[in-house]
Amino acid sequence: DVSKVERLVESGGVLRDALTPVCLLVNPATKITVSNAPPFIKNDDLCKTLSRYGQIVSQVRMVLLGCKSPKLKHVVCHRRQLYMVLKDSDGHLNLRV
């Protein structure tokens, strides 16, 4: 029963006379990759735009270019990643801004 599970997650359960926290096994967050986002677009502006489509649950992270040279390991590409809990239940977000 869904209501029993929700109550158990909120309050925890008693196991061998000890209160045990209970967590869900599924993570409702979806990994979002923003492509073609040049560095002059601020993460705050990006978050403000994306927050219309759900709740942002992580920081925006720049994706490294993936160069093997130690001198170029710090170079990032025009992609950023974050995790969101989307309002739409199918878990997909495909849009152009």
Secondary structure, DSSP 8 states (H G I E B T S, - for coil): -HHHHHHHHHH-EEETTEEE----SS---EEEEE-S--TTS-HHHHHHHHGGGEEE-S--EEEE----STTTTT-EEEEEEEEEEESSTT-------
